Amino acid sequence: MTYHFKTILLLPLILSLFILDRVILCLLLHIESKNLSNWLSDSEQIKGSIIRVSVIYTILLLVYFIK
């Protein structure tokens, strides 16, 4: 696969992760929110976003399946 093809495939995943994390951060006011360019350049921000999105949506799925 070429570099551009990989980028086209990963771009929607990256943007959806960023948007889902921003929705979660609207509720967590004590955590600072960065813009997209700062977020992409900071690996700690990306790891934090992956953890937040994974935990919140795992909890939502558990609640859905238990109910």
N, CA, C and O atoms as a Tripos MOL2 file, in Angstrom:
@<TRIPOS>MOLECULE
protein
  268   267    67     0     0
PROTEIN
NO_CHARGES

@<TRIPOS>ATOM
      1 N           0.8350   -1.1860    0.0000 N.3       1 MET1
      2 CA          0.0000    0.0000    0.0000 C.3       1 MET1
      3 C           0.8760    1.2450    0.0000 C.2       1 MET1
      4 O           1.9240    1.2900    0.6440 O.2       1 MET1
      5 N           0.4410    2.2050   -0.7030 N.am      2 THR2
      6 CA          1.1950    3.4440   -0.7250 C.3       2 THR2
      7 C           0.8690    4.2740    0.5080 C.2       2 THR2
      8 O          -0.1040    4.0100    1.2140 O.2       2 THR2
      9 N           1.6770    5.2550    0.7460 N.am      3 TYR3
     10 CA          1.5150    6.1360    1.9040 C.3       3 TYR3
     11 C           0.1870    6.8780    1.8290 C.2       3 TYR3
     12 O          -0.4990    7.0180    2.8410 O.2       3 TYR3
     13 N          -0.1820    7.3550    0.6490 N.am      4 HIS4
     14 CA         -1.4220    8.1260    0.5030 C.3       4 HIS4
     15 C          -2.6480    7.2530    0.7350 C.2       4 HIS4
     16 O          -3.6390    7.7150    1.3010 O.2       4 HIS4
     17 N          -2.5920    6.0130    0.3100 N.am      5 PHE5
     18 CA         -3.7200    5.1120    0.5030 C.3       5 PHE5
     19 C          -3.9370    4.8210    1.9870 C.2       5 PHE5
     20 O          -5.0770    4.7800    2.4500 O.2       5 PHE5
     21 N          -2.8400    4.6180    2.7400 N.am      6 LYS6
     22 CA         -2.9420    4.4070    4.1860 C.3       6 LYS6
     23 C          -3.5030    5.6410    4.8710 C.2       6 LYS6
     24 O          -4.3150    5.5270    5.7900 O.2       6 LYS6
     25 N          -3.0850    6.7970    4.4410 N.am      7 THR7
     26 CA         -3.5750    8.0410    5.0170 C.3       7 THR7
     27 C          -5.0640    8.2030    4.7780 C.2       7 THR7
     28 O          -5.7880    8.6260    5.6800 O.2       7 THR7
     29 N          -5.5270    7.8850    3.6080 N.am      8 ILE8
     30 CA         -6.9480    7.9920    3.2920 C.3       8 ILE8
     31 C          -7.7570    7.0290    4.1500 C.2       8 ILE8
     32 O          -8.8690    7.3580    4.5640 O.2       8 ILE8
     33 N          -7.2150    5.8460    4.4210 N.am      9 LEU9
     34 CA         -7.9180    4.8830    5.2580 C.3       9 LEU9
     35 C          -7.9400    5.2910    6.7310 C.2       9 LEU9
     36 O          -8.9410    5.0780    7.4150 O.2       9 LEU9
     37 N          -6.8610    5.8680    7.2180 N.am     10 LEU10
     38 CA         -6.7640    6.2100    8.6340 C.3      10 LEU10
     39 C          -7.3820    7.5600    8.9860 C.2      10 LEU10
     40 O          -7.7290    7.7820   10.1450 O.2      10 LEU10
     41 N          -7.5260    8.4460    8.0430 N.am     11 LEU11
     42 CA         -8.0420    9.7770    8.3260 C.3      11 LEU11
     43 C          -9.4300    9.7590    8.9680 C.2      11 LEU11
     44 O          -9.6310   10.4700    9.9530 O.2      11 LEU11
     45 N         -10.3940    8.9900    8.4670 N.am     12 PRO12
     46 CA        -11.6950    8.9640    9.1490 C.3      12 PRO12
     47 C         -11.6210    8.4100   10.5680 C.2      12 PRO12
     48 O         -12.3530    8.8680   11.4460 O.2      12 PRO12
     49 N         -10.7540    7.4400   10.8040 N.am     13 LEU13
     50 CA        -10.5980    6.9030   12.1570 C.3      13 LEU13
     51 C         -10.0030    7.9370   13.1080 C.2      13 LEU13
     52 O         -10.4490    8.0710   14.2480 O.2      13 LEU13
     53 N          -9.0130    8.6540   12.6420 N.am     14 ILE14
     54 CA         -8.3730    9.6780   13.4710 C.3      14 ILE14
     55 C          -9.3460   10.8100   13.7670 C.2      14 ILE14
     56 O          -9.4430   11.2630   14.9070 O.2      14 ILE14
     57 N         -10.0550   11.2620   12.7630 N.am     15 LEU15
     58 CA        -11.0110   12.3520   12.9730 C.3      15 LEU15
     59 C         -12.1710   11.9290   13.8650 C.2      15 LEU15
     60 O         -12.6310   12.7170   14.6910 O.2      15 LEU15
     61 N         -12.6500   10.6980   13.7120 N.am     16 SER16
     62 CA        -13.7460   10.2490   14.5750 C.3      16 SER16
     63 C         -13.2760   10.1080   16.0190 C.2      16 SER16
     64 O         -14.0260   10.4320   16.9390 O.2      16 SER16
     65 N         -12.0550    9.6350   16.2370 N.am     17 LEU17
     66 CA        -11.5010    9.5720   17.5880 C.3      17 LEU17
     67 C         -11.4080   10.9670   18.1880 C.2      17 LEU17
     68 O         -11.7720   11.1670   19.3460 O.2      17 LEU17
     69 N         -10.9300   11.9250   17.4210 N.am     18 PHE18
     70 CA        -10.8000   13.2970   17.9060 C.3      18 PHE18
     71 C         -12.1650   13.8770   18.2710 C.2      18 PHE18
     72 O         -12.3080   14.5020   19.3220 O.2      18 PHE18
     73 N         -13.1550   13.6790   17.4270 N.am     19 ILE19
     74 CA        -14.4910   14.2450   17.6770 C.3      19 ILE19
     75 C         -15.1490   13.5680   18.8770 C.2      19 ILE19
     76 O         -15.7490   14.2450   19.7120 O.2      19 ILE19
     77 N         -15.0460   12.2470   18.9750 N.am     20 LEU20
     78 CA        -15.6120   11.5460   20.1300 C.3      20 LEU20
     79 C         -14.9460   11.9860   21.4260 C.2      20 LEU20
     80 O         -15.6110   12.1170   22.4540 O.2      20 LEU20
     81 N         -13.6500   12.2140   21.3830 N.am     21 ASP21
     82 CA        -12.9430   12.6830   22.5710 C.3      21 ASP21
     83 C         -13.3870   14.0890   22.9470 C.2      21 ASP21
     84 O         -13.5140   14.3960   24.1320 O.2      21 ASP21
     85 N         -13.6220   14.9350   21.9770 N.am     22 ARG22
     86 CA        -14.0920   16.2980   22.2820 C.3      22 ARG22
     87 C         -15.4790   16.2700   22.9090 C.2      22 ARG22
     88 O         -15.7830   17.0910   23.7750 O.2      22 ARG22
     89 N         -16.3240   15.3330   22.4810 N.am     23 VAL23
     90 CA        -17.6530   15.1990   23.0830 C.3      23 VAL23
     91 C         -17.5060   14.7830   24.5490 C.2      23 VAL23
     92 O         -18.2030   15.3090   25.4170 O.2      23 VAL23
     93 N         -16.6160   13.8580   24.8190 N.am     24 ILE24
     94 CA        -16.3800   13.4250   26.1960 C.3      24 ILE24
     95 C         -15.7880   14.5660   27.0180 C.2      24 ILE24
     96 O         -16.1490   14.7450   28.1800 O.2      24 ILE24
     97 N         -14.8870   15.3310   26.4250 N.am     25 LEU25
     98 CA        -14.2440   16.4250   27.1620 C.3      25 LEU25
     99 C         -15.2080   17.5720   27.4530 C.2      25 LEU25
    100 O         -14.9290   18.3990   28.3220 O.2      25 LEU25
    101 N         -16.3210   17.6380   26.7530 N.am     26 CYS26
    102 CA        -17.3430   18.6420   27.0930 C.3      26 CYS26
    103 C         -17.8940   18.3760   28.4880 C.2      26 CYS26
    104 O         -18.2780   19.3100   29.1930 O.2      26 CYS26
    105 N         -17.9360   17.1200   28.8850 N.am     27 LEU27
    106 CA        -18.4190   16.7550   30.2140 C.3      27 LEU27
    107 C         -17.3100   16.8250   31.2660 C.2      27 LEU27
    108 O         -17.5880   17.0490   32.4440 O.2      27 LEU27
    109 N         -16.0860   16.6380   30.8570 N.am     28 LEU28
    110 CA        -14.9470   16.6700   31.7790 C.3      28 LEU28
    111 C         -14.2550   18.0230   31.6610 C.2      28 LEU28
    112 O         -13.2480   18.1620   30.9660 O.2      28 LEU28
    113 N         -14.8010   19.0020   32.3410 N.am     29 LEU29
    114 CA        -14.3100   20.3740   32.1930 C.3      29 LEU29
    115 C         -12.9180   20.5950   32.7740 C.2      29 LEU29
    116 O         -12.2470   21.5560   32.3980 O.2      29 LEU29
    117 N         -12.4740   19.7410   33.6700 N.am     30 HIS30
    118 CA        -11.1740   19.9380   34.3070 C.3      30 HIS30
    119 C         -10.0000   19.4970   33.4240 C.2      30 HIS30
    120 O          -8.8450   19.7580   33.7590 O.2      30 HIS30
    121 N         -10.2860   18.8310   32.3000 N.am     31 ILE31
    122 CA         -9.2230   18.3940   31.3900 C.3      31 ILE31
    123 C          -9.1320   19.3860   30.2330 C.2      31 ILE31
    124 O         -10.1370   19.7290   29.6110 O.2      31 ILE31
    125 N          -7.9100   19.8380   29.9550 N.am     32 GLU32
    126 CA         -7.7050   20.8190   28.8910 C.3      32 GLU32
    127 C          -7.9030   20.1930   27.5190 C.2      32 GLU32
    128 O          -7.4480   19.0800   27.2570 O.2      32 GLU32
    129 N          -8.5790   20.9160   26.6600 N.am     33 SER33
    130 CA         -8.8480   20.4500   25.3050 C.3      33 SER33
    131 C          -7.9230   21.1700   24.3300 C.2      33 SER33
    132 O          -7.8240   22.3970   24.3560 O.2      33 SER33
    133 N          -7.2540   20.4180   23.4770 N.am     34 LYS34
    134 CA         -6.3340   20.9900   22.4890 C.3      34 LYS34
    135 C          -7.0000   21.0040   21.1210 C.2      34 LYS34
    136 O          -7.9650   20.2770   20.8830 O.2      34 LYS34
    137 N          -6.4810   21.8350   20.2250 N.am     35 ASN35
    138 CA         -6.9960   21.8060   18.8540 C.3      35 ASN35
    139 C          -6.3710   20.6330   18.0990 C.2      35 ASN35
    140 O          -5.4680   19.9720   18.6120 O.2      35 ASN35
    141 N          -6.8440   20.3810   16.9000 N.am     36 LEU36
    142 CA         -6.4510   19.1810   16.1600 C.3      36 LEU36
    143 C          -4.9540   19.1340   15.8680 C.2      36 LEU36
    144 O          -4.3360   18.0790   16.0140 O.2      36 LEU36
    145 N          -4.3670   20.2360   15.4640 N.am     37 SER37
    146 CA         -2.9430   20.2070   15.1230 C.3      37 SER37
    147 C          -2.0750   19.9460   16.3560 C.2      37 SER37
    148 O          -1.0940   19.2090   16.2680 O.2      37 SER37
    149 N          -2.4170   20.5320   17.4910 N.am     38 ASN38
    150 CA         -1.6670   20.2550   18.7270 C.3      38 ASN38
    151 C          -1.9000   18.8270   19.1920 C.2      38 ASN38
    152 O          -0.9890   18.1750   19.7010 O.2      38 ASN38
    153 N          -3.1310   18.3430   19.0130 N.am     39 TRP39
    154 CA         -3.4750   16.9820   19.4220 C.3      39 TRP39
    155 C          -2.6920   15.9570   18.6130 C.2      39 TRP39
    156 O          -2.2040   14.9740   19.1690 O.2      39 TRP39
    157 N          -2.5670   16.1730   17.3120 N.am     40 LEU40
    158 CA         -1.8420   15.2400   16.4500 C.3      40 LEU40
    159 C          -0.3480   15.2100   16.7440 C.2      40 LEU40
    160 O           0.3020   14.1850   16.5360 O.2      40 LEU40
    161 N           0.1960   16.3040   17.2180 N.am     41 SER41
    162 CA          1.6370   16.3540   17.4700 C.3      41 SER41
    163 C           2.0300   15.8490   18.8620 C.2      41 SER41
    164 O           3.2150   15.6590   19.1360 O.2      41 SER41
    165 N           1.0550   15.6300   19.7370 N.am     42 ASP42
    166 CA          1.3430   15.1970   21.1080 C.3      42 ASP42
    167 C           0.8370   13.7740   21.3240 C.2      42 ASP42
    168 O          -0.3710   13.5430   21.3820 O.2      42 ASP42
    169 N           1.7570   12.8250   21.4410 N.am     43 SER43
    170 CA          1.3660   11.4220   21.5810 C.3      43 SER43
    171 C           0.6580   11.1490   22.9030 C.2      43 SER43
    172 O          -0.1730   10.2440   22.9750 O.2      43 SER43
    173 N           0.9670   11.9050   23.9410 N.am     44 GLU44
    174 CA          0.2740   11.7360   25.2180 C.3      44 GLU44
    175 C          -1.1990   12.1080   25.0970 C.2      44 GLU44
    176 O          -2.0560   11.4550   25.6930 O.2      44 GLU44
    177 N          -1.4920   13.1360   24.3390 N.am     45 GLN45
    178 CA         -2.8880   13.5260   24.1140 C.3      45 GLN45
    179 C          -3.6380   12.4410   23.3470 C.2      45 GLN45
    180 O          -4.7960   12.1540   23.6490 O.2      45 GLN45
    181 N          -2.9930   11.8480   22.3730 N.am     46 ILE46
    182 CA         -3.6320   10.7950   21.5810 C.3      46 ILE46
    183 C          -3.8880    9.5680   22.4500 C.2      46 ILE46
    184 O          -4.9620    8.9700   22.3720 O.2      46 ILE46
    185 N          -2.9140    9.1840   23.2780 N.am     47 LYS47
    186 CA         -3.1080    8.0410   24.1710 C.3      47 LYS47
    187 C          -4.2410    8.3010   25.1560 C.2      47 LYS47
    188 O          -5.0500    7.4140   25.4240 O.2      47 LYS47
    189 N          -4.2980    9.5100   25.6900 N.am     48 GLY48
    190 CA         -5.3730    9.8620   26.6050 C.3      48 GLY48
    191 C          -6.7330    9.8020   25.9290 C.2      48 GLY48
    192 O          -7.7140    9.3630   26.5280 O.2      48 GLY48
    193 N          -6.7870   10.2450   24.6820 N.am     49 SER49
    194 CA         -8.0410   10.1980   23.9300 C.3      49 SER49
    195 C          -8.4830    8.7620   23.6840 C.2      49 SER49
    196 O          -9.6620    8.4360   23.8250 O.2      49 SER49
    197 N          -7.5440    7.9140   23.3190 N.am     50 ILE50
    198 CA         -7.8790    6.5020   23.0750 C.3      50 ILE50
    199 C          -8.3900    5.8550   24.3540 C.2      50 ILE50
    200 O          -9.3600    5.0980   24.3220 O.2      50 ILE50
    201 N          -7.7560    6.1420   25.4620 N.am     51 ILE51
    202 CA         -8.1830    5.5680   26.7380 C.3      51 ILE51
    203 C          -9.5660    6.0730   27.1270 C.2      51 ILE51
    204 O         -10.4290    5.2820   27.5100 O.2      51 ILE51
    205 N          -9.7870    7.3910   27.0320 N.am     52 ARG52
    206 CA        -11.0980    7.9510   27.3950 C.3      52 ARG52
    207 C         -12.2150    7.3920   26.5400 C.2      52 ARG52
    208 O         -13.2520    6.9770   27.0590 O.2      52 ARG52
    209 N         -12.0120    7.3780   25.2380 N.am     53 VAL53
    210 CA        -13.0490    6.8840   24.3280 C.3      53 VAL53
    211 C         -13.3010    5.3990   24.5650 C.2      53 VAL53
    212 O         -14.4540    4.9660   24.5770 O.2      53 VAL53
    213 N         -12.2600    4.6240   24.7520 N.am     54 SER54
    214 CA        -12.4220    3.1870   24.9890 C.3      54 SER54
    215 C         -13.1860    2.9180   26.2770 C.2      54 SER54
    216 O         -14.1010    2.0940   26.2970 O.2      54 SER54
    217 N         -12.8200    3.6000   27.3420 N.am     55 VAL55
    218 CA        -13.4610    3.3620   28.6380 C.3      55 VAL55
    219 C         -14.9280    3.7870   28.6070 C.2      55 VAL55
    220 O         -15.7960    3.0330   29.0470 O.2      55 VAL55
    221 N         -15.2120    4.9700   28.0990 N.am     56 ILE56
    222 CA        -16.5980    5.4720   28.0810 C.3      56 ILE56
    223 C         -17.4890    4.5820   27.2310 C.2      56 ILE56
    224 O         -18.5890    4.2260   27.6520 O.2      56 ILE56
    225 N         -17.0320    4.2210   26.0510 N.am     57 TYR57
    226 CA        -17.8860    3.4180   25.1820 C.3      57 TYR57
    227 C         -17.9540    1.9600   25.6130 C.2      57 TYR57
    228 O         -18.9280    1.2820   25.2860 O.2      57 TYR57
    229 N         -16.9680    1.4560   26.3270 N.am     58 THR58
    230 CA        -17.0780    0.1290   26.9220 C.3      58 THR58
    231 C         -18.1290    0.1350   28.0240 C.2      58 THR58
    232 O         -18.9330   -0.7930   28.1220 O.2      58 THR58
    233 N         -18.1270    1.1670   28.8460 N.am     59 ILE59
    234 CA        -19.1390    1.2960   29.8930 C.3      59 ILE59
    235 C         -20.5340    1.4110   29.2780 C.2      59 ILE59
    236 O         -21.4750    0.7790   29.7570 O.2      59 ILE59
    237 N         -20.6710    2.2090   28.2270 N.am     60 LEU60
    238 CA        -21.9750    2.3420   27.5690 C.3      60 LEU60
    239 C         -22.4480    1.0210   26.9740 C.2      60 LEU60
    240 O         -23.6340    0.6990   27.0520 O.2      60 LEU60
    241 N         -21.5360    0.2530   26.3810 N.am     61 LEU61
    242 CA        -21.9110   -1.0490   25.8480 C.3      61 LEU61
    243 C         -22.3060   -2.0250   26.9460 C.2      61 LEU61
    244 O         -23.2540   -2.7920   26.7740 O.2      61 LEU61
    245 N         -21.6000   -2.0090   28.0660 N.am     62 LEU62
    246 CA        -21.9620   -2.8690   29.1850 C.3      62 LEU62
    247 C         -23.3380   -2.5280   29.7290 C.2      62 LEU62
    248 O         -24.1380   -3.4180   30.0170 O.2      62 LEU62
    249 N         -23.6080   -1.2490   29.8660 N.am     63 VAL63
    250 CA        -24.9290   -0.8250   30.3390 C.3      63 VAL63
    251 C         -26.0030   -1.2540   29.3570 C.2      63 VAL63
    252 O         -27.0760   -1.6980   29.7660 O.2      63 VAL63
    253 N         -25.7310   -1.1290   28.0840 N.am     64 TYR64
    254 CA        -26.6970   -1.5280   27.0480 C.3      64 TYR64
    255 C         -26.9720   -3.0250   27.0950 C.2      64 TYR64
    256 O         -28.1290   -3.4370   27.0150 O.2      64 TYR64
    257 N         -25.9360   -3.8430   27.2230 N.am     65 PHE65
    258 CA        -26.1240   -5.2830   27.2010 C.3      65 PHE65
    259 C         -26.6860   -5.8170   28.5130 C.2      65 PHE65
    260 O         -27.3980   -6.8210   28.5060 O.2      65 PHE65
    261 N         -26.3880   -5.1750   29.6320 N.am     66 ILE66
    262 CA        -26.9430   -5.6060   30.9140 C.3      66 ILE66
    263 C         -28.4220   -5.2700   30.9920 C.2      66 ILE66
    264 O         -29.2080   -6.0370   31.5490 O.2      66 ILE66
    265 N         -28.7940   -4.1590   30.4500 N.am     67 LYS67
    266 CA        -30.1900   -3.7270   30.4430 C.3      67 LYS67
    267 C         -30.9550   -4.6150   29.5460 C.2      67 LYS67
    268 O         -32.1630   -4.4380   29.3840 O.2      67 LYS67
@<TRIPOS>BOND
     1     1     2 1
     2     2     3 1
     3     3     4 2
     4     3     5 am
     5     5     6 1
     6     6     7 1
     7     7     8 2
     8     7     9 am
     9     9    10 1
    10    10    11 1
    11    11    12 2
    12    11    13 am
    13    13    14 1
    14    14    15 1
    15    15    16 2
    16    15    17 am
    17    17    18 1
    18    18    19 1
    19    19    20 2
    20    19    21 am
    21    21    22 1
    22    22    23 1
    23    23    24 2
    24    23    25 am
    25    25    26 1
    26    26    27 1
    27    27    28 2
    28    27    29 am
    29    29    30 1
    30    30    31 1
    31    31    32 2
    32    31    33 am
    33    33    34 1
    34    34    35 1
    35    35    36 2
    36    35    37 am
    37    37    38 1
    38    38    39 1
    39    39    40 2
    40    39    41 am
    41    41    42 1
    42    42    43 1
    43    43    44 2
    44    43    45 am
    45    45    46 1
    46    46    47 1
    47    47    48 2
    48    47    49 am
    49    49    50 1
    50    50    51 1
    51    51    52 2
    52    51    53 am
    53    53    54 1
    54    54    55 1
    55    55    56 2
    56    55    57 am
    57    57    58 1
    58    58    59 1
    59    59    60 2
    60    59    61 am
    61    61    62 1
    62    62    63 1
    63    63    64 2
    64    63    65 am
    65    65    66 1
    66    66    67 1
    67    67    68 2
    68    67    69 am
    69    69    70 1
    70    70    71 1
    71    71    72 2
    72    71    73 am
    73    73    74 1
    74    74    75 1
    75    75    76 2
    76    75    77 am
    77    77    78 1
    78    78    79 1
    79    79    80 2
    80    79    81 am
    81    81    82 1
    82    82    83 1
    83    83    84 2
    84    83    85 am
    85    85    86 1
    86    86    87 1
    87    87    88 2
    88    87    89 am
    89    89    90 1
    90    90    91 1
    91    91    92 2
    92    91    93 am
    93    93    94 1
    94    94    95 1
    95    95    96 2
    96    95    97 am
    97    97    98 1
    98    98    99 1
    99    99   100 2
   100    99   101 am
   101   101   102 1
   102   102   103 1
   103   103   104 2
   104   103   105 am
   105   105   106 1
   106   106   107 1
   107   107   108 2
   108   107   109 am
   109   109   110 1
   110   110   111 1
   111   111   112 2
   112   111   113 am
   113   113   114 1
   114   114   115 1
   115   115   116 2
   116   115   117 am
   117   117   118 1
   118   118   119 1
   119   119   120 2
   120   119   121 am
   121   121   122 1
   122   122   123 1
   123   123   124 2
   124   123   125 am
   125   125   126 1
   126   126   127 1
   127   127   128 2
   128   127   129 am
   129   129   130 1
   130   130   131 1
   131   131   132 2
   132   131   133 am
   133   133   134 1
   134   134   135 1
   135   135   136 2
   136   135   137 am
   137   137   138 1
   138   138   139 1
   139   139   140 2
   140   139   141 am
   141   141   142 1
   142   142   143 1
   143   143   144 2
   144   143   145 am
   145   145   146 1
   146   146   147 1
   147   147   148 2
   148   147   149 am
   149   149   150 1
   150   150   151 1
   151   151   152 2
   152   151   153 am
   153   153   154 1
   154   154   155 1
   155   155   156 2
   156   155   157 am
   157   157   158 1
   158   158   159 1
   159   159   160 2
   160   159   161 am
   161   161   162 1
   162   162   163 1
   163   163   164 2
   164   163   165 am
   165   165   166 1
   166   166   167 1
   167   167   168 2
   168   167   169 am
   169   169   170 1
   170   170   171 1
   171   171   172 2
   172   171   173 am
   173   173   174 1
   174   174   175 1
   175   175   176 2
   176   175   177 am
   177   177   178 1
   178   178   179 1
   179   179   180 2
   180   179   181 am
   181   181   182 1
   182   182   183 1
   183   183   184 2
   184   183   185 am
   185   185   186 1
   186   186   187 1
   187   187   188 2
   188   187   189 am
   189   189   190 1
   190   190   191 1
   191   191   192 2
   192   191   193 am
   193   193   194 1
   194   194   195 1
   195   195   196 2
   196   195   197 am
   197   197   198 1
   198   198   199 1
   199   199   200 2
   200   199   201 am
   201   201   202 1
   202   202   203 1
   203   203   204 2
   204   203   205 am
   205   205   206 1
   206   206   207 1
   207   207   208 2
   208   207   209 am
   209   209   210 1
   210   210   211 1
   211   211   212 2
   212   211   213 am
   213   213   214 1
   214   214   215 1
   215   215   216 2
   216   215   217 am
   217   217   218 1
   218   218   219 1
   219   219   220 2
   220   219   221 am
   221   221   222 1
   222   222   223 1
   223   223   224 2
   224   223   225 am
   225   225   226 1
   226   226   227 1
   227   227   228 2
   228   227   229 am
   229   229   230 1
   230   230   231 1
   231   231   232 2
   232   231   233 am
   233   233   234 1
   234   234   235 1
   235   235   236 2
   236   235   237 am
   237   237   238 1
   238   238   239 1
   239   239   240 2
   240   239   241 am
   241   241   242 1
   242   242   243 1
   243   243   244 2
   244   243   245 am
   245   245   246 1
   246   246   247 1
   247   247   248 2
   248   247   249 am
   249   249   250 1
   250   250   251 1
   251   251   252 2
   252   251   253 am
   253   253   254 1
   254   254   255 1
   255   255   256 2
   256   255   257 am
   257   257   258 1
   258   258   259 1
   259   259   260 2
   260   259   261 am
   261   261   262 1
   262   262   263 1
   263   263   264 2
   264   263   265 am
   265   265   266 1
   266   266   267 1
   267   267   268 2
@<TRIPOS>SUBSTRUCTURE
     1 MET1         2 RESIDUE 1 A MET
     2 THR2         6 RESIDUE 1 A THR
     3 TYR3        10 RESIDUE 1 A TYR
     4 HIS4        14 RESIDUE 1 A HIS
     5 PHE5        18 RESIDUE 1 A PHE
     6 LYS6        22 RESIDUE 1 A LYS
     7 THR7        26 RESIDUE 1 A THR
     8 ILE8        30 RESIDUE 1 A ILE
     9 LEU9        34 RESIDUE 1 A LEU
    10 LEU10       38 RESIDUE 1 A LEU
    11 LEU11       42 RESIDUE 1 A LEU
    12 PRO12       46 RESIDUE 1 A PRO
    13 LEU13       50 RESIDUE 1 A LEU
    14 ILE14       54 RESIDUE 1 A ILE
    15 LEU15       58 RESIDUE 1 A LEU
    16 SER16       62 RESIDUE 1 A SER
    17 LEU17       66 RESIDUE 1 A LEU
    18 PHE18       70 RESIDUE 1 A PHE
    19 ILE19       74 RESIDUE 1 A ILE
    20 LEU20       78 RESIDUE 1 A LEU
    21 ASP21       82 RESIDUE 1 A ASP
    22 ARG22       86 RESIDUE 1 A ARG
    23 VAL23       90 RESIDUE 1 A VAL
    24 ILE24       94 RESIDUE 1 A ILE
    25 LEU25       98 RESIDUE 1 A LEU
    26 CYS26      102 RESIDUE 1 A CYS
    27 LEU27      106 RESIDUE 1 A LEU
    28 LEU28      110 RESIDUE 1 A LEU
    29 LEU29      114 RESIDUE 1 A LEU
    30 HIS30      118 RESIDUE 1 A HIS
    31 ILE31      122 RESIDUE 1 A ILE
    32 GLU32      126 RESIDUE 1 A GLU
    33 SER33      130 RESIDUE 1 A SER
    34 LYS34      134 RESIDUE 1 A LYS
    35 ASN35      138 RESIDUE 1 A ASN
    36 LEU36      142 RESIDUE 1 A LEU
    37 SER37      146 RESIDUE 1 A SER
    38 ASN38      150 RESIDUE 1 A ASN
    39 TRP39      154 RESIDUE 1 A TRP
    40 LEU40      158 RESIDUE 1 A LEU
    41 SER41      162 RESIDUE 1 A SER
    42 ASP42      166 RESIDUE 1 A ASP
    43 SER43      170 RESIDUE 1 A SER
    44 GLU44      174 RESIDUE 1 A GLU
    45 GLN45      178 RESIDUE 1 A GLN
    46 ILE46      182 RESIDUE 1 A ILE
    47 LYS47      186 RESIDUE 1 A LYS
    48 GLY48      190 RESIDUE 1 A GLY
    49 SER49      194 RESIDUE 1 A SER
    50 ILE50      198 RESIDUE 1 A ILE
    51 ILE51      202 RESIDUE 1 A ILE
    52 ARG52      206 RESIDUE 1 A ARG
    53 VAL53      210 RESIDUE 1 A VAL
    54 SER54      214 RESIDUE 1 A SER
    55 VAL55      218 RESIDUE 1 A VAL
    56 ILE56      222 RESIDUE 1 A ILE
    57 TYR57      226 RESIDUE 1 A TYR
    58 THR58      230 RESIDUE 1 A THR
    59 ILE59      234 RESIDUE 1 A ILE
    60 LEU60      238 RESIDUE 1 A LEU
    61 LEU61      242 RESIDUE 1 A LEU
    62 LEU62      246 RESIDUE 1 A LEU
    63 VAL63      250 RESIDUE 1 A VAL
    64 TYR64      254 RESIDUE 1 A TYR
    65 PHE65      258 RESIDUE 1 A PHE
    66 ILE66      262 RESIDUE 1 A ILE
    67 LYS67      266 RESIDUE 1 A LYS
